[in-house]
Amino acid sequence: MPDSTLFLYKIQPVRTEMLSVSLTPDEEQTISEHFSYLEGLTEAGVVLLAGRTLNTDYSSFGIVILTAGSEEEARQIMLNDPAVKQRVMRAELYPYRIALLGTLPRP
């Protein structure tokens, strides 16, 4: 990973009710594409971690931690996320550094 830098993008729903009430059929399709997109990037070793908070109000958000060769490359990955591209989620990109890394407990 020496030629790569870590980035984090934060995503939040454009329509909060998609979490607290229900998804529209279009949102449901987009979220499915979003998951598949991130799954593919994870399998390719680009995405290190992706997940979301479990609250369903306006403060809910997801994060994606990824490796990229440049900020522009990371931005393109973020902008090509179907949820961002189709404006179901709004996104913000940040350079990122891991300070501590533990291991997740196994169920």
Backbone as CSV, one residue per row, in Angstrom:
resi,resn,N_x,N_y,N_z,CA_x,CA_y,CA_z,C_x,C_y,C_z
1,MET,0.797,-1.200,0.000,0.000,0.000,0.000,0.846,1.274,0.000
2,PRO,2.144,1.230,-0.236,2.948,2.445,-0.171,2.571,3.498,-1.200
3,ASP,2.040,3.113,-2.353,1.655,4.088,-3.368,0.205,4.547,-3.197
4,SER,-0.447,4.083,-2.167,-1.840,4.433,-1.933,-1.977,5.262,-0.672
5,THR,-3.018,6.041,-0.645,-3.355,6.852,0.511,-4.757,6.454,0.944
6,LEU,-5.029,6.592,2.220,-6.364,6.278,2.720,-7.267,7.502,2.640
7,PHE,-8.519,7.230,2.339,-9.559,8.260,2.312,-10.796,7.694,2.980
8,LEU,-11.621,8.581,3.467,-12.905,8.223,4.054,-13.954,9.071,3.373
9,TYR,-15.030,8.417,2.929,-16.161,9.259,2.529,-17.349,8.940,3.388
10,LYS,-18.003,10.014,3.773,-19.181,9.962,4.637,-20.395,10.169,3.742
11,ILE,-21.394,9.328,3.903,-22.628,9.488,3.134,-23.810,9.621,4.074
12,GLN,-24.765,10.423,3.645,-26.006,10.611,4.402,-27.171,10.613,3.430
13,PRO,-28.294,10.054,3.857,-29.464,10.034,2.979,-29.937,11.440,2.647
14,VAL,-30.316,11.645,1.415,-30.912,12.908,0.999,-32.317,12.997,1.593
15,ARG,-33.015,11.878,1.603,-34.380,11.814,2.147,-34.338,10.939,3.396
16,THR,-34.357,11.568,4.567,-34.233,10.846,5.838,-35.315,9.791,6.024
17,GLU,-36.483,10.039,5.479,-37.595,9.094,5.647,-37.303,7.726,5.043
18,MET,-36.319,7.642,4.171,-35.984,6.337,3.604,-35.510,5.386,4.697
19,LEU,-34.997,5.939,5.816,-34.556,5.112,6.930,-35.652,4.886,7.965
20,SER,-36.474,5.910,8.185,-37.460,5.836,9.263,-38.835,5.364,8.808
21,VAL,-39.148,5.527,7.532,-40.467,5.120,7.026,-40.279,3.935,6.084
22,SER,-39.802,4.196,4.884,-39.508,3.111,3.944,-38.789,3.656,2.720
23,LEU,-38.176,2.744,1.997,-37.515,3.085,0.740,-38.536,3.121,-0.385
24,THR,-38.349,4.033,-1.309,-39.144,3.984,-2.536,-38.555,2.856,-3.396
25,PRO,-39.283,2.368,-4.393,-38.709,1.339,-5.269,-37.399,1.791,-5.923
26,ASP,-37.298,3.044,-6.342,-36.056,3.555,-6.939,-34.917,3.564,-5.917
27,GLU,-35.206,3.994,-4.695,-34.188,3.992,-3.643,-33.733,2.572,-3.334
28,GLU,-34.674,1.657,-3.286,-34.338,0.261,-3.012,-33.381,-0.289,-4.071
29,GLN,-33.650,0.003,-5.338,-32.782,-0.430,-6.435,-31.401,0.225,-6.314
30,THR,-31.378,1.502,-6.029,-30.111,2.237,-5.913,-29.279,1.720,-4.749
31,ILE,-29.905,1.457,-3.617,-29.179,0.947,-2.449,-28.611,-0.439,-2.745
32,SER,-29.331,-1.246,-3.478,-28.825,-2.555,-3.891,-27.584,-2.395,-4.779
33,GLU,-27.644,-1.462,-5.725,-26.494,-1.186,-6.598,-25.319,-0.635,-5.787
34,HIS,-25.608,0.218,-4.825,-24.602,0.797,-3.930,-23.871,-0.325,-3.185
35,PHE,-24.622,-1.264,-2.638,-24.018,-2.370,-1.897,-23.147,-3.223,-2.819
36,SER,-23.650,-3.537,-3.995,-22.878,-4.334,-4.956,-21.598,-3.621,-5.375
37,TYR,-21.691,-2.320,-5.582,-20.525,-1.506,-5.951,-19.452,-1.598,-4.866
38,LEU,-19.852,-1.386,-3.616,-18.894,-1.438,-2.510,-18.372,-2.851,-2.292
39,GLU,-19.213,-3.832,-2.489,-18.792,-5.231,-2.365,-17.695,-5.551,-3.388
40,GLY,-17.875,-5.107,-4.619,-16.874,-5.314,-5.655,-15.565,-4.616,-5.329
41,LEU,-15.650,-3.387,-4.820,-14.444,-2.646,-4.444,-13.745,-3.285,-3.248
42,THR,-14.513,-3.885,-2.363,-13.930,-4.596,-1.218,-13.178,-5.828,-1.709
43,GLU,-13.806,-6.586,-2.595,-13.157,-7.779,-3.154,-11.892,-7.413,-3.926
44,ALA,-11.863,-6.222,-4.536,-10.697,-5.760,-5.295,-9.611,-5.160,-4.389
45,GLY,-9.870,-5.066,-3.079,-8.892,-4.528,-2.145,-8.854,-3.018,-2.075
46,VAL,-9.843,-2.352,-2.654,-9.901,-0.885,-2.630,-10.598,-0.407,-1.360
47,VAL,-11.740,-0.988,-1.039,-12.484,-0.617,0.169,-12.003,-1.493,1.324
48,LEU,-11.629,-0.831,2.419,-11.187,-1.544,3.614,-12.325,-1.769,4.591
49,LEU,-13.260,-0.826,4.608,-14.359,-0.887,5.567,-15.511,-0.065,5.034
50,ALA,-16.708,-0.565,5.193,-17.911,0.195,4.841,-18.996,-0.177,5.837
51,GLY,-19.742,0.803,6.287,-20.822,0.528,7.227,-21.593,1.799,7.520
52,ARG,-22.612,1.641,8.357,-23.462,2.791,8.688,-23.886,2.745,10.136
53,THR,-24.307,3.895,10.612,-24.875,3.963,11.951,-26.264,3.319,11.902
54,LEU,-26.759,2.897,13.041,-28.053,2.213,13.071,-29.214,3.114,13.445
55,ASN,-28.932,4.383,13.765,-30.032,5.304,14.047,-30.734,5.665,12.734
56,THR,-31.970,6.082,12.847,-32.772,6.337,11.643,-33.255,7.784,11.550
57,ASP,-32.578,8.692,12.250,-32.964,10.097,12.167,-31.991,10.855,11.263
58,TYR,-32.091,12.173,11.248,-31.287,13.014,10.352,-29.782,12.863,10.573
59,SER,-29.364,12.397,11.758,-27.933,12.294,12.060,-27.299,10.990,11.547
60,SER,-28.094,10.100,10.994,-27.575,8.830,10.485,-26.571,9.073,9.357
61,PHE,-25.532,8.236,9.311,-24.555,8.342,8.236,-23.843,7.017,8.043
62,GLY,-23.228,6.887,6.889,-22.383,5.736,6.595,-20.982,6.227,6.293
63,ILE,-20.010,5.313,6.409,-18.639,5.650,6.031,-18.073,4.551,5.152
64,VAL,-17.183,4.969,4.292,-16.424,4.051,3.453,-14.967,4.471,3.595
65,ILE,-14.114,3.548,4.025,-12.681,3.808,4.095,-12.047,3.049,2.937
66,LEU,-11.274,3.760,2.129,-10.728,3.166,0.915,-9.297,3.604,0.661
67,THR,-8.622,2.871,-0.199,-7.286,3.242,-0.643,-7.391,3.794,-2.055
68,ALA,-6.568,4.779,-2.340,-6.526,5.368,-3.682,-5.163,6.000,-3.880
69,GLY,-4.759,6.123,-5.119,-3.468,6.717,-5.448,-3.439,8.217,-5.312
70,SER,-4.623,8.845,-5.315,-4.696,10.304,-5.210,-6.080,10.692,-4.706
71,GLU,-6.200,11.939,-4.312,-7.504,12.438,-3.872,-8.491,12.427,-5.036
72,GLU,-8.030,12.745,-6.229,-8.917,12.737,-7.396,-9.448,11.324,-7.673
73,GLU,-8.575,10.334,-7.548,-9.016,8.944,-7.740,-10.053,8.561,-6.686
74,ALA,-9.808,8.944,-5.441,-10.770,8.664,-4.361,-12.090,9.373,-4.624
75,ARG,-12.022,10.615,-5.099,-13.239,11.382,-5.401,-14.051,10.690,-6.504
76,GLN,-13.366,10.184,-7.522,-14.069,9.490,-8.610,-14.741,8.214,-8.107
77,ILE,-14.080,7.495,-7.207,-14.688,6.298,-6.613,-15.956,6.692,-5.871
78,MET,-15.869,7.759,-5.071,-17.029,8.238,-4.319,-18.151,8.684,-5.261
79,LEU,-17.805,9.479,-6.269,-18.824,10.004,-7.180,-19.450,8.930,-8.056
80,ASN,-18.749,7.803,-8.239,-19.300,6.689,-9.017,-20.122,5.722,-8.178
81,ASP,-20.169,5.942,-6.882,-21.035,5.141,-6.015,-22.472,5.398,-6.473
82,PRO,-23.216,4.359,-6.829,-24.582,4.567,-7.331,-25.469,5.405,-6.406
83,ALA,-25.317,5.274,-5.099,-26.146,6.055,-4.180,-25.825,7.543,-4.266
84,VAL,-24.569,7.862,-4.536,-24.154,9.254,-4.684,-24.516,9.751,-6.082
85,LYS,-24.191,8.936,-7.065,-24.438,9.300,-8.465,-25.918,9.557,-8.733
86,GLN,-26.775,8.757,-8.100,-28.214,8.894,-8.321,-28.879,9.775,-7.260
87,ARG,-28.045,10.438,-6.479,-28.476,11.433,-5.484,-29.442,10.894,-4.428
88,VAL,-29.265,9.647,-4.084,-29.992,9.085,-2.944,-29.226,9.423,-1.664
89,MET,-27.913,9.544,-1.797,-27.040,9.922,-0.681,-26.199,11.122,-1.103
90,ARG,-25.910,12.004,-0.144,-24.932,13.060,-0.369,-23.627,12.590,0.277
91,ALA,-22.506,13.031,-0.257,-21.222,12.502,0.207,-20.186,13.590,0.399
92,GLU,-19.269,13.337,1.336,-18.134,14.217,1.597,-16.889,13.346,1.698
93,LEU,-15.798,13.785,1.089,-14.543,13.032,1.060,-13.523,13.680,1.994
94,TYR,-12.771,12.824,2.714,-11.739,13.295,3.627,-10.480,12.440,3.479
95,PRO,-9.287,13.054,3.505,-8.074,12.250,3.657,-8.155,11.596,5.041
96,TYR,-7.587,10.416,5.186,-7.783,9.666,6.428,-6.507,8.937,6.814
97,ARG,-6.284,8.819,8.104,-5.159,8.037,8.615,-5.643,7.193,9.783
98,ILE,-5.315,5.928,9.760,-5.638,5.042,10.882,-4.585,5.252,11.951
99,ALA,-5.005,5.538,13.168,-4.092,5.710,14.286,-3.964,4.417,15.103
100,LEU,-5.080,3.733,15.292,-5.106,2.471,16.026,-6.027,1.517,15.272
101,LEU,-5.670,0.254,15.285,-6.493,-0.737,14.610,-6.558,-1.991,15.465
102,GLY,-7.741,-2.325,15.905,-7.943,-3.525,16.697,-8.486,-4.631,15.804
103,THR,-8.911,-5.699,16.442,-9.541,-6.798,15.712,-10.978,-6.928,16.206
104,LEU,-11.859,-7.265,15.288,-13.257,-7.439,15.660,-13.443,-8.783,16.346
105,PRO,-14.264,-8.822,17.388,-14.545,-10.102,18.033,-15.369,-10.987,17.102
106,ARG,-15.111,-12.248,17.114,-15.883,-13.220,16.308,-17.118,-13.633,17.081
107,PRO,-18.269,-13.713,16.395,-19.507,-14.134,17.090,-19.439,-15.588,17.505
